[in-house]
Amino acid sequence: MAEANPRNGFFSMGQKTLAVPMELFAENRRRLVASLNKNKKVSKGSVVLLQGGGDQGVCEGDSSDVGPVFRQESYFHWAFGVLEPDFFGAIDLSTGRSILYQPRLPEDYAIIMGHIPTAAEIQERYRVDEVRFTDEIPDHLRSLQGSTVPTLLLLEGPNTDSGKTTRPAAFDGISEFPTDNSILHHEMAELRVIKTKMELEGMRYASKISSEAHMHVMRTIKPGMMEYQAEATFLHHTYFYGGARHVCYTCIAGGGGSGAVLHYGHAGAPNNQLIKDGDMVLFDFGAEYYCFCSDITCSWPANGKKSSVPLDVLATLKPGVSWRDLHLLANRVILEDLTAAGVLTGSVDAMMSVNLAGRLFQPHGLGHFIGIDVHDVGGYLEGHPERDTRPGLRSLRTAREIQANMVLTIEPGCYFIDFLIDRALADPELSRFLVADLLNEYRGSGGVRIEDDVIVHENGAELMSVVPRTVEEIESWMSGDDAFLKNIK
């Protein structure tokens, strides 16, 4: 078993946690070199230069010396797997050689922060070809191509989910080098969309420990407890038993009406409501292990029948299918179920034509890519379908055609949000389908979201998140019956 840090070519948190090989990142670097060397826009003798994440305060501009637990910048982690802050990394496209540049720390650093790894230790830890200090970057980069000053390929491009832009590497003396910020982002983002076998193992492990923690929450949370106690239970279980120090996003622990707030749990609503007897709860939690993310939502007690939406989507998910079409399929099934329940009336086709589901009941996309980021990159890269701007579709995080070895979430939801109900009732285009008296009875009841993590294979999809879903499974598990464990490999 590997130790709790990268040693002997593996990362593991010990005990029964997953050992992630450093070869995973070497393979990613080889993929990147091969892809860039095929790109005719890349200058001969170019060098990829990436800057890792830096130490930071509690928030930008904060004067406190107390910072959060460090989490590596995602593109840098994809290429190098480095845990520590303030590193740079280079990849020479002509040779494939990998170089890490570590910060030169003062000797007194060891008094407070412990042993300062040597260059040889860093090289062994992360299995790169060479390790230097960050103050050596200019001279060392110049030496890579002999008398030729290499062109530096820097990472700069938008995240189509957050709207933020990656930060290109910068160091004292970079003005002496020719740089190109136009190529690297697209190439790396495209490679991150398709996972390798080793990456899929990391994804499976993150989903496994999250599934187990969700099941633990089901058995321990009772009416009369607070929402944050569900969050705390999940966090303890994934860290204590799975070695996951981080979660991929702020935990959403919604009881009753809180479940209708899509990103509940934020600073203004910190999972601080009482869970009352009879509430539907919506718990959206995802553990992160060595930057591999999971994203699972459980809603229970269920509403009296098995939900067909995730099953319909999962059965249809395979290479060649449009993600947009799967989203519309989920919308249709939701409308059919609400019509059967008497909440809606009229033609489902007519409801689809005005995007009733997206404008009222499911104001978010069917799901998203997931990987080193919970909302992983590559949703709207050049060369793929652009974002649909219509209501109900503009929230889709991608409209791409599905390919093998993509990893996505499937998360259909149905919510009763006062603001959207009021707007729909006042809109003749939508109100003609609404049975107002019955719809109003659902105000304050919250919402339901069923979210699973799946891997796309050539002939279908693999469900990674295994948790009780049907009424029978949930009631049996919560009563203490372990029969469901037979479904977990």
N, C-alpha and C positions, 0 to 999 in steps of 0.2 A: 504494500500500500504506500502511495506517495505521501509526503508530508503536507502540512497545511499551507505551503507556499510552493511556487515552482521549483522543484528539485528533481534531478535525474530525468529531466525531460517531460515532467508532468506537473499539472496543478491539481491539487485536491485539498479539501478541508478535513481530511482524515476520516476515521471511523468508516462508515459505509457510504461516503459521498463519492461522486463521480471523479475519476482521474482523467483530466483533459490533457491530451498530449500537445506539447509545443509544436509538433509536426503539423498540427492543424493550421497554425499561423504561417509556417513555412510553405504549406500548400497554397494558402491564400496569396502569399507573395509571388509564388511561381505562376499562379493564374493571372495575377496582375501584370507581371513581366510579359507573359505570352500575349495577353490582350493588347498591351501598349505597343509591343514590337510589331503587331499587325497593323497598327494605326499609322497611316501614311503622313499624318499631320505631326507626328512626334519626331523631333530633331534627333539626328544620330548622336549617340553619346549622352543622352539625357539621363537625369537622375531624379527619381521620385524623392521628395522631401516632405515629411509629415511632422507636425508638432503635436505632442500629446497634451493632455489637460494639465492645468496648473493648480497649485494650491490656491484656495480661495477662502474668503470670509463667509460669514453666514449669508450675506447678500451683497450685491454690488454696491460699492460705496460705503459699506459698513466699516467702522473703525475698530471693531472687536477683533481680537486675535484668536477667537474661537471659530473654527470652521466645521463644515459638515464632513462626514466620512467620505473620503475621496472616491470618486468613480471615474474611470478612464474615459477620455473622449472616444466615441464609438468607432470612427474610421481608423484611428490609431490602434485601438484594441484589435480590430479586425486584421490588421497587418502584423502586429507584433505581440499582442497579449500581455503587455507590460502593466503591472499593477501600480507602480510608483508615479508620482506627478513630475512634471517639468522635464520630461524626456523629449528628444527628437529622434526620428528614425529616417534612414535613407536606404534606397534600393537602387543599385546601379543597373540600368537596363542592358548595358552591353555585356555584363558578366553575371547578373543575377545576385551579386553579393549584397548582403544586408548589413547595415551598420546602425547601432544604437549609440546615441550621444546622451550621457547621463550628466546631471548637474554636478559641478564640483563643489561639494559641501565642506564647510569649515570643520575642523577636527572637533570643536566643542559641540557640534551637532550630536555627536555620539552620546554626550552626557544626558541629553533629554530624550532623544529619539532612538537611541540604540546603535548597534553596529552599522557602519557605513559600508555597503557592499563594494568590493573592488571591481575593477573592470573585468577581471577574469571570472569573478562570481556572477556578474550580470550576464556575461557571455554564456556561461554554463547554464544559468537559470532560464534564459530565453532562447538559447540555441541559435544565435545569430553568428555571422561570420566575423564581426569585429565590434569592439566597444571603445569609444573615445569620450572625451568630455565635451560639454556644450561650448566651452570657450575655444575649442579646437575646430569648430565646424568650418569656418571659411578656409583655413589652410588645408584641412583634410579633404574637403570637397574638391578643391583645386587639384589635389594630387591624384584623384581617381582616374582622370583621363590624360595623365601626363602633362603635356604643354597646352592642352585644350581645356578651356574653361567650360564646364558642362552647363547645359540648360537645365534649370531646376523646374520640374513639374510640381506645381503647388495646388493644394486642394481648395477650391472656392466654388461654391454653388449653392442653390437654394434647397431647403427642405420643403417639399410641397405640402406637408402637413402643418408644420409650425410657422412657416413663412420666414424662419431664421436662415441665415447664411453661414456656411462653414468658414472658419478662420484660416486663411492661408498661413503657412509657416513664416516666421519672421525672426531674424537674428541680426546682430550687429555685423555689418559687412555684406548684407544680402544685395545691396545696390551694385556690387561689383560683378554680379552674376546675371546672365540673361534668364528670364523667368517666363513661364507659360502657365496661366491660370485657367485656360479654356478647355483642357482635355481631361484632366485627372478625375474630376468630380463625376462626370458621366460614366467613365470606365469603372470606377470603384463602386458607385451606386448600383450599376447594372450587375456587377459580380456579386454584390451583397444580396440581390434578389434571389439568386439560385444558390441553395445551400449544398455544401459538400457532405459526404457521409459522416465525417467527424463532427461537423457543425450540427447535423441532425441529432447526433447522440447527446450533445449539450442541450438542445431544445427538448428532447424527450425527458431528460432528467429534470429540467426546470418545471415542465408540466407535471411530472410525476409527483414531485415534492409539494407542488401547489395543490394538486388534486387531493393528496393525503391530508393536507392542512385544512382544505375546505371541508372534508368529511369530519375532521376533528371538531371544527367550528359547529357543524350541524349537531353534533352530539353534546356540546357543552353550553351553547347559548340558549338561554331560556327567557320567556317574558319576565319583565321586571329588571333586566340587565340593560346596560347602556350600549349604544352602537359601538363606541370605541372599544368596548371589551371584546367584541367580535374581532375588531382589527388587531387588538393586542394578542388575542389567542392565535390568530393566523401568523402574526409576525414571530411569536415565540416558537411555534411549531416548525416553521420553515427554517429558522436559524438553528434551533436546538437539534433538530433531527436531520436537516438537509444541508447545513452549512451555508445557507443563503443569508448573507449579511444585509443585502439590499432587497428592496422590492422595485418593480419596474415603473411604478407610478404611485401616486397617492391613493391609499386604500379607500374604496367606496363601500361604506357599511350603512346601507339605507334601510331603515325600518318604516313601514307604513308609507306615508306621503313622501318621505325622504327618497324613496326609490324612484320617484319621478324626476329627480334632479340628476341629469346625465353624468355630471362630474362632481357629484356630492363628495364631501370629505375635505374640501378646500378650507382655507384659513377662515372664511366667513361662516362655514358650517362644518366644524371639525368632528363629524361623527358623534355628536354630543346629545342626541335625542334618546329618550327612553323607548325600548322595544316593548310594545304592549301586546297583551294576549289577543290573538286574532290577526295581528299584523302579517302582511306579506313582507318578507325581507328580501333585499337585493344586495348580495355581497359580491363585489367585483375586486378580486385580489389576485396579484401575480408576483411570485417570487422570482428573483434574478440570481443566477449562479454564474460567477465569473463572466458577467455581462451577457449571459444567455437568458433571454426573457421568456416569461409565460404570461398569460392573460386569460383568466377564467372567471366567469360569473355564474353564481348559483342563486336561484330564486326559489323560495319555499316558505310556507307550505304551498304546494301547487294548487291550481284552480279547479281541480276535479277531473282533469283528463290529461292524457299524454300529449305534449306539444309535438305537432307534426312538422313544424317549420324547419328546425335544424336537421331532422332526418331527411326531409325532401331535398334540402340543399346539399347535404353530405352525399346523398345518392347520385346527385347530378354533377358533383365536383370532379373534374378530370381535365387533363390537358386538352386545349382547343376550345374550351368553354369561355365565354366572356363573363368577367366578374360582374359587369353591369347587369347582364341577363340573370345571373343568380340573385342579385339584389332584388330585381323586379319579381322574381319567383317568390322570394320570401315575402315581399309586400302583398302579393296576390293571396298567399296562404293566410296571412294575417287578416286580410279583408274578408276572406271566405269564412274564417272562424268567427269573426265579429258579427258577420251577417247571420250566421247560424245561431249565435247567441242572442240575436235580436237587437243588438246595439246599432246596427246599420240596416238599411233597407235599400233595395234597388239592384241595379246591374253592377256586378263586380267589374266587368269590362269598362263601364262608364266611370266607376271610381278610379280605376287604374289610369284612365285617360286624363284625369285631373290631378293625379299624384296624391290621392287622399291619404294613403298610408304615410307617405313621407312628410306631408304637410301637417298631419295631426298625430298619428299614433307612433311612428318610428322616425323621428327627425334626425337620424344618423344613418351612416352607411352600414352595409351588411357586415363589414369586418375590415381587416387591414393586414398588410404584411407584418410579420413579427420575426425578430432575430436578435441582433445585438441592441437594437432599440425596440421598445414595445410597439411603437408605430414605425415599423422599419421603412427604410428609404426605398426609392425606386417607383413610387406610385405613378408619377406623371413625368417620366423622362422623355426626352426628345426621341421621336421615332415610334411612340406608342400613343394610343388614343388620348385626347385631351379631356380635361374635366368638363362634364356636362353642367351647365350653369342653371338648369331648371330646379325649382324647389323640389326637395326630396331626393334629388340626384347629385346636387352640388356638394353634398357632404361625403360622397363616396371617396375613399382614400386612394382608390385606383380604379381604372376602367380597363385594365390590361386583359389580354387573353391569358388564360391559366397555362402554366408550364410545369412539367415534372420538377420536383425538388424545390418548389416554392413552399413556404410555410405561411399560413394565414390563420386568422381567427374567423369563426362563423358566429355572429352574435346578433341574431334577430331580437327585436325588443318590441314591447307594446306598453305605452305609458299614457297616463291620464294627467296631463299637465294643464292646470287651470288656464294659463295664458293662451295656450293653443286651442283649448276647448272654446274659450270665449271668442277667439278670432274666427274659428271655424263656424260657430253658430251664427256669427254676424256676416258670413260670406255666403251668398246664395249659391255659388258654384259648389260649395261643400255641404252646406246645411241641408240640402235636399236629400242627402243620404243618411242624415243623422236622426236617430230616434232620441230626441232631446231629453225626455224624462228619464229614460234608462241610462243614457250617457252621463247625465248629471249625478246619478247615483254613484258613479265611480270616482267622482271628485274626492281627492284626498286619500285614495287607496294606494297611490304610488304607481309602480310599474313592475314589469317582468322583463328580464333579459336573461337569455340562455346563451352562454358564450363558451365555445370550445376552441382548442388549438389543434390544427390539422396539418399534416404533410401531404402534398400532392404527389402521387406516384403515377406511373404510366397508365395504369388501368383503374385509377380511382383515388381514394383518399384514406389516409391513416389517422384515426382519432387518437390523439395523444393524451387528452384530458379525460380521465375516467372517474366520474362522480355520479352519485345517484341522481336520476333525472325524472323518472316517472313518479306518480303519486305513491304507488306501491313501494318502489325502491326507497324513496325518501322516508316514508312512514316506518318501514321496516328497519332501516338503518338508524333512524333517530330513536327507535324503541330499544336498541341494543342488539338487534339481530345482525350477525356478521355474514349472512349469506351473500351479500353483495361483494364481499372480498374475493369471491370465486371469479369475478370478472376482471380482477386486476392481476396482470402478469408480473 
